[in-house]
């Protein structure tokens, strides 16, 4: 299993609205992609910023490609992300899951 992790940051005042937007777009797209084995959206408020981590679990790199395209290291963004995010980080990170309970 592979964990794909994306980070984004918004103004704290937009955190709830961005969470709703991501549930409608990113979370639902991730979950609907064949080979996806789970999605977690994490949010942490830090002063006037809200940090988001999207952790998705995948059966293989091929499954990730069905969601992300050929370059699985490249972050995937949605049309309204620019209205919320303070920057568009270009890459995601991947980890091999070595333990799960």
Secondary structure, 3 states (H helix, E strand, C coil): CEEEEEEEEEEHHHHHHHHHHHHHHHHHHHHHCCCEEEEEEEEEEECCEEEEEEEEEECCHHHHHHHHCCCCCECCCCCCHHHHECCCCCECEEEECCCCC
